[in-house]
Amino acid sequence: DYLSKEEFDNIQVYIITKPKLTDKIITLNALGKKIIGCPICIEGRQYVRNALIFNLCLVVDDCVSAVKYENVIRKLAAYFTTLEVNFKL
């Protein structure tokens, strides 16, 4: 499945978050799905905007409990952060 531009525009503020939500688990129930994410911000002058910002998300059925995925999301976000910081090519 995918989101149309209109659907994404309606929820993008929860996917592309403000810096104060960095490293926090965010769960969003929308469009019949549950989106569980962990926004990350890696600061550095090597990046165009002096920071690399990404949000690692899982999309699951809306009836699934998000709690059991929180540790997975947190570990994957930390892993991608480690890859970016330590293994830049």
Secondary structure, DSSP 8 states (H G I E B T S, - for coil): ----HHHHHHHHHHHS--GGGTT--EEEEETTEEEEEEEEEEE-TTSTTSEEEEEEEEEEETTS-SHHHHHHHHHHHHHHHHHHHH---
